[in-house]
Amino acid sequence: MSSAALWLYSLLVWLAQPLVRRKLRRRARAEKGYATAVAERFGYYARPLDSLMPLSSTSGQGSFLWIHAVSLGETRAAGILLAELRAQWPEMRLLLTHGTATGRTEGERLLLPGDIQVWQPWDTRGAVERFLRKFHPAVGILMETEVWPNLVAGCQARGVPLVLANARLSEKSLAAALRIASLSRPAYGGLRAVWAQTDADAQRLRQLGAPVQGVLGNLKFDAEPDAAQLAQGREWRAACSRPVLLLASSREGEEALWLQNFIKNRAPAQVGQALPAINAEANQAPQAVQWLIVPRHPQRFDEVFALLSSAGLRVARRSQWGQPPQDADVWLGDTLGEMALYYGLADVALLGGSFAPLGGQNLIEAAACGCPVVMGPHTFNFAEVAEQARGAGAAVRVANMAEGMLAAGQWAGDRARLALGRVQAEAFSTAHRGAAARTAAALKALLATRPLRAG
C-alpha cells in the first residue's frame, strides 16, 4: 500500500506524536491507566524479546494470536470470541492490545499465563514495525472498527493475515472514510478477511473495498450476563417501593438534559417524583419513580455527582452503599463491571448516547438482562440492532429526553406491558446468538494452511 496519500498520512501521524503524549498526560489526571507503559504506544517495550517468545519457538516466528480491542465494549466482545478460540487452539498464546484505559483494565481478566497485553502502537511506520518485529503474531484480529493504514500495510509486508471481526460501519463513518478514499480503500482492501455484523454493515464495508467473506452476526449477543449480579439486582428491584428507571451508559450532556426535565416535572412537595403520572391509561394512581444514572465513562463519575448534587438532589453513590437506599432522589452507578446488576435493578432503561448526537450505546446487554429500552433519536452506531430491537418489542424510540422519561415511566407503570417487554427483550437476545462459534469457524478455515503452533 504505497501512495502519496499514505506518505503524507505517515508524516502527519509522526509529527503528531508530541500531541499524543500531551493528550495521554492530560487523560492520566482523570484515569491513571493512561500513564501506564506509555512507551509501548510508540513501539518500545520494557521486557526482552526472549521473555515474550513462545517457549518452544526459536525460529523468530511467534505463535501469538493477536487480538486488538480498542476499548471496553470491543474488549468484552473479544472475550466472547476468545473463549471459542481457546477451544480451537488450547495451546495458543494471546497477544492483546488496546487503545483505552478501560479496555486495558477489562482485558486483564482475559489473560492466562504466557499471554501478553500491551498498548496498540501509534500508527507510525516505525512504531508498527517495532511492534510486529517484537511479537511476530501469526494472525491479527481487529475488533469491530479499528483499521489503521500503516498497521495494515505493515502486516501485509510481513505476511501477517489481518482480519476484521464483528465488523460494523455506520453511514456516518462510511461518509468520512469516502472523503479520504485514497487512504481508506487501500487500508480496508489490505485486510485478509472481514466478517460483518449485519447485511447493511457488509454493504457499506464493500463500498470501501473490504473483502467481506460473511455476515456472522454480533458477538455481543453471545455474552451471558453475570447471573449473581442479575439476581441481586432483581431482588433489590422487587424490594423497591417504586418503579426504577435507568439512564444507562449516559454520555456528556445527557445527564444535564435529564436533570432539566427532572426538575421541570418534579412535584415540589414530593421527593423523587420525576413524572407526575406513571400511566393514566392503565388507571394507576400517580406515584414516584426511582431514577438510577450510570455514566458510560468512569472519569465522569465525580462530574455527574457534582452536577446532580449542585441542583439540590440527594444522590446516593453505588460505591458507598451495600443496598439501594430508599431516601435518595437519584442513585448514581459509579462502579465498573456491574451493568448486569443495574439492568436487573431497573424496570426500564433509557439508552445512553442516543439522546445526544453520539450514535447510541449498544442495547444488547440490556436485552440479555430482560430490561426493555427506550431509545432517543441518535442510534446510528447500532442502527440495525436498534431497529431489530424495536421490531421485536424490546425497545421503543422517542424524539427527545422529555419524551423518553415519560415513555419509560409509562412502560414501567403498565404491569402487563412491562412483563411482555421483558419477555420480548430476552427472546430478542436469544434469537441472535451464535456469532462467536461462526467467527471461530471462519478463522479456523482461514488458517487451515497456516496453523498456529503450540506455545
Sequence and secondary structure as in RCSB ss.txt:
>XXXX:A:sequence
MSSAALWLYSLLVWLAQPLVRRKLRRRARAEKGYATAVAERFGYYARPLDSLMPLSSTSGQGSFLWIHAVSLGET
RAAGILLAELRAQWPEMRLLLTHGTATGRTEGERLLLPGDIQVWQPWDTRGAVERFLRKFHPAVGILMETEVWPN
LVAGCQARGVPLVLANARLSEKSLAAALRIASLSRPAYGGLRAVWAQTDADAQRLRQLGAPVQGVLGNLKFDAEP
DAAQLAQGREWRAACSRPVLLLASSREGEEALWLQNFIKNRAPAQVGQALPAINAEANQAPQAVQWLIVPRHPQR
FDEVFALLSSAGLRVARRSQWGQPPQDADVWLGDTLGEMALYYGLADVALLGGSFAPLGGQNLIEAAACGCPVVM
GPHTFNFAEVAEQARGAGAAVRVANMAEGMLAAGQWAGDRARLALGRVQAEAFSTAHRGAAARTAAALKALLATR
PLRAG
>XXXX:A:secstr
   HHHHHHHHHHHHTHHHHHHHHHHHHHH GGGGTTGGGGGT  SS GGGTS TT  SS   EEEEE  SHHHH
HHHHHHHHHHHHH TT EEEEEESSHHHHHHHGGG  TT EEEE   SSHHHHHHHHHHH  SEEEEETT   HH
HHHHHHHHT  EEEEEE   HHHHHHHHHTHHHHHHHHHT SEEEESSHHHHHHHHHTT  EEEE   GGGG   
 HHHHHHHHHHHHH SS EEEEEEE TTHHHHHHHHHHHHS TTSTT SSS S GGGT      EEEEEESSGGG
HHHHHHHHHHTT  EEEGGG SS  TT SEEE   SS HHHHHHH SEEEETTTTTTS     HHHHHTT  EEE
 S  GGGHHHHHHHHHTTSEEE SSHHHHHHHHHHHHH HHHHHHHHHHHHHHHHHT  HHHHHHHHHHHHTTTS
     
